[in-house]
Amino acid sequence: MIVKVLLLTVVILAIAFIGFAISILIKKNGRFPELHIGRNEELKKRGISCATSQHKMEQDKVKKARQFNKLSLLDKELESL
């Protein structure tokens, strides 16, 4: 009984992999579809990006703002002298 279920599972998985391989071969470029959000052109057009990339961009904004605030404080000190 267990052997039959295992054999049936292997056959179904093999059919699925063969179907996926055939679909890739038939496509124009013959590559796997791009699944990463940051490199997907359709998502870029809609303004959707990777959460990790958005986090890094926000960290850069905060870092630049802090540097700007420090510079402006230094400029104020220089002006007061």
N, C-alpha and C positions, 0 to 999 in steps of 0.2 A: 504494500500500500504506500509506504513512504517513498519507495523507489519510483513508483508511478508518478507521484506528485512532484518529486525532484526532477524527473525526466521531462514532465510536462512544463515545468518552470523553465528549464534550460531551453526547451524548444521555443517557448514563447519569447524568451529574451533574445534568442538567436534571430528569430523573425523580426523583432523590433530593431535590432542592430543592423540587420541587412536592409530593412526599409529605410533607416536613417542614412546608411551609406549610399544607397541608390539615390535618395533625394539630394544628397550633397553632390554626387557625380552629375546629376541632371542639371543642377543650377549653373548659371552662367560663369561665375567665378570659381566654383568648385571648392569653396572654403566653408569652414564652420561659421555659423552666424555669430556676429559680435554680441556678446551678452553683457559685457562690462558697460555700465551706465556712462562712464566718462568718455568712451570712444564711440558711442552710438549716435549717429548723425541725426536720426529722427528725434531723439530725446534732446539733443543740443538745440535743434530748431525750436522746440517747445520751451526751452529755458530750464530744463531739468538736468541736474548734474549730480554727481556722486556725493554722498553725505561727507565722505572723508575729504574730498576736494573743497566742498563748501566750508568745512571746519577749518581747513588750512587757510583759505582765503580770509575768513573772519579773524583768525589769529594774526595774519599779516596786517590787516586793517588796524587791529588794536595795537600791535607793535609799532606801526607807523604813527598812530595817534599819540602814543606815549612818547615817542621820540620827538614829535612835533611839540608836545607840551613841554618837554624838557628844554628844547631849544628856545621856545618862547619865554620860559622862565629865565634862562640865561640871558636872553636879549634884554629883558626887563631889568635884570641886575646890572648889566653893562650900561644901560641908559641912566640908571639912578646914580652911577658914579660920575 
